[in-house]
């Protein structure tokens, strides 16, 4: 393989990685907005109460939320529900995308 061909191949491969990563981030944000923001708010502060909720939704901007294996707790809450939150029918990949988006966006 010639040098120019190797460089072209590397550019294509790296471009694919960046596109996939950006798509994953966009997907996590879109999934969060669709499934979570109605109660937890677009800012993650738990300030967009849905009608009929008696308890305040979790505030993802609080430091204490991110202690004790948050990825596992997020996945568990999405899969099984938590308090007034019903379980959601999302794939493991969608749950991971939401969790990663939340950590990147709300964890301080």
N, C-alpha and C positions, 0 to 999 in steps of 0.2 A: 504494500500500500504506500502510495506517495505521501509526502508530508502534507500537501494541500488536502488530500482526501482524508487524512487522519484528523486534521483540524476541522474540516467540514463535518465529519462524523461526530466529533466531540461537541461541536456547537449544536448539532441537532439533538444529541443526547441530553446535554445540559438544558437546552431550551425546553425539552419535554419534561424534565424534572421541575423547572420553575413554573411551567404552565400547570402541571399537576398540583404543585403546592399552592399556587394562587387559586386554582379551582377549589381545592379542599377548604381553604380559608373562606372563600366566597360562599361555598356550600354550607359551612358551619354557621356563618352569619345568617344566611337565608333560612336555614332550619331553625335557628334560635328565634329569629323574628316571627316565623310562622307558628312555632310550637310553644315558645316560652315567654316571649315578650308581652303577651296579653296579660299575664299576671306579674311577672318579674320585671317588666319594663324594658325598654330598649337600652337603658343605662344600667340594668342589672340590679337596681336598688330595691326592687320589690315594691315599687310605688305605683304600679298600674293594676290595682285590684280589679279582678273580674267581678261581675255582679254576683252577689250571694256568698262571697267568701267572708268568713268570720275572722280568720287568722291572717296576719300579714304574711305574704310570700317571702321566701328567703331573700336576703340582701347579699348578692354575690360580690359586692365591693368591700364587705367587712373582712378583715384579715382572718378572723376566727373561722370563717367559712372554708378557708383553704387549708386548714389543718386536718390531720388524720385522713389521709388517702382520699382527697376530693374526687378524683376521677372515678373511683369505685363507688363512692356515695352518689355521684351524679348519675352514673349508669344504673345503679340500683333504683333511684327515685324515678328515672324515666321508665325503666322496665316494669317496676312493681307499683309505682305510685308512692306518694308520701303525704300523709295527712289528707288535706282536701284535694291534693293533686292526684288526678287519675293516672293509671299507667298509660303509656303511649306506645303505639305500634310502630316502632322505628327499628331499622336494621342496626347491627353492631357498628357498621361504618358510619351511619348517620349519628349515632350516639357519640362515637369518638369525635366526629367533626364538631358537634355541639360542645362537647367537653373541652376540646382544644381551643375553640373560639372563645368560650367563656374564660378560660385561664388566660389566654393572651389579652383579652379585652378588659376583664374586670379585676384580675388579681393584681394587688399592689405590692 
